[in-house]
Amino acid sequence: MFKEIGDERTFNGILNQITDNIQSGRLKAGDALPAERTMAETMGVSRPAVREALRALELLGIIKPVPGGGNYIADDLDSWLIGPLSILFKLNNSCFRQNQQLRAALEREMAILAARKCTPLDAAELLRILTQIDSTEDEIRRGELDKELHTKIAKIADNPMIYSVLAAADQLTDNIISGTREYIMRKNKSAAEIDEQHHRLVEAIINNDDKLAELCMSEHMDTIEKCIDEMQQNKSQGYTGEK
C-alpha cells in the first residue's frame, strides 16, 4: 500500500500516497491507517513528517484520529470539501453578489437533478416544508424553513459535490436568505413573491419536469439577486428601508 518516497518533497509524498490509495479504493471510508511508525519506516521518512501530513488530512476532513486508537479514513468522504470551502467562503464574505452568482448556478443544476430523481417520499417531504412555511407567521421561522427547503432539494439532487459547496456556504446562505426575506417584507409588506416561486418550483420537481424546475429556480435566483443588489445600493446610500 505504501512505498519509499523518491525525489518529491516528504510532505507531498506522504499526502500523495495516502490520497492515491483512497482514490484507487485500497483505502475505503472507515479503514484504519497503519501505525505512524509503520508508515514512517515503509516510506523512509520521520514520524513527525507522517504526523504533519496526517494532521493536514485531518483538517481537510479526510482523516479522523481516535485517541489511543490510531487514524481512520473518514466515514463520510463525500463531505470532506465542506471544511476547506467554508474557510474560503468566510474569507470572501464581503462579495455577496459573487457568492449569490455561484449559489444561483449550483441551485439551477440542483433543481434539474432533483426533478429527475424526485420520489413520492421526496415529494411528501417538500410539500410538508411548504405547508409549514404557509402556516407560520413567524418570519424568522419561515427563513429557517426556506433554508430547509433548499437543503432538501439539494439532497434529492444526490450530488455530493453540489451539496458540499452549498453546505460550505451555509452561513452566507443563511445571511442571504434571511436578509432577502427581511428586505422584501419591509419593501412589500409580504414575502408572497418568494413563497409563490417556491410553490411553482416544488410543483415542477414533484412532476419530474426538469426544464420547468430549472426555469422556476432561475426566476427565484433572479429575484434574490435583484434584492441583494437593491440592498447593497441602499446600504451604500445609508438607507435601511425602515419607515
Rosetta blueprint (number, residue, H / E / L):
1 M L
2 F L
3 K L
4 E L
5 I L
6 G L
7 D L
8 E L
9 R L
10 T H
11 F H
12 N H
13 G H
14 I H
15 L H
16 N H
17 Q H
18 I H
19 T H
20 D H
21 N H
22 I H
23 Q H
24 S H
25 G L
26 R L
27 L L
28 K L
29 A L
30 G L
31 D L
32 A E
33 L L
34 P L
35 A L
36 E H
37 R H
38 T H
39 M H
40 A H
41 E H
42 T H
43 M H
44 G L
45 V L
46 S L
47 R H
48 P H
49 A H
50 V H
51 R H
52 E H
53 A H
54 L H
55 R H
56 A H
57 L H
58 E H
59 L H
60 L L
61 G L
62 I L
63 I E
64 K E
65 P E
66 V E
67 P L
68 G L
69 G L
70 G E
71 N E
72 Y E
73 I E
74 A L
75 D L
76 D L
77 L H
78 D H
79 S H
80 W L
81 L L
82 I H
83 G H
84 P H
85 L H
86 S H
87 I H
88 L H
89 F H
90 K H
91 L H
92 N L
93 N L
94 S L
95 C L
96 F H
97 R H
98 Q H
99 N H
100 Q H
101 Q H
102 L H
103 R H
104 A H
105 A H
106 L H
107 E H
108 R H
109 E H
110 M H
111 A H
112 I H
113 L H
114 A H
115 A H
116 R H
117 K H
118 C L
119 T L
120 P H
121 L H
122 D H
123 A H
124 A H
125 E H
126 L H
127 L H
128 R H
129 I H
130 L H
131 T H
132 Q H
133 I H
134 D H
135 S H
136 T L
137 E L
138 D L
139 E H
140 I H
141 R H
142 R H
143 G H
144 E H
145 L H
146 D H
147 K H
148 E H
149 L H
150 H H
151 T H
152 K H
153 I H
154 A H
155 K H
156 I H
157 A H
158 D L
159 N L
160 P H
161 M H
162 I H
163 Y H
164 S H
165 V H
166 L H
167 A H
168 A H
169 A L
170 D H
171 Q H
172 L H
173 T H
174 D H
175 N H
176 I H
177 I H
178 S H
179 G H
180 T H
181 R H
182 E H
183 Y H
184 I H
185 M H
186 R H
187 K H
188 N H
189 K L
190 S L
191 A L
192 A H
193 E H
194 I H
195 D H
196 E H
197 Q H
198 H H
199 H H
200 R H
201 L H
202 V H
203 E H
204 A H
205 I H
206 I H
207 N L
208 N L
209 D L
210 D H
211 K H
212 L H
213 A H
214 E H
215 L H
216 C H
217 M H
218 S H
219 E H
220 H H
221 M H
222 D H
223 T H
224 I H
225 E H
226 K H
227 C H
228 I H
229 D H
230 E H
231 M H
232 Q H
233 Q H
234 N H
235 K H
236 S H
237 Q L
238 G L
239 Y L
240 T L
241 G L
242 E L
243 K L
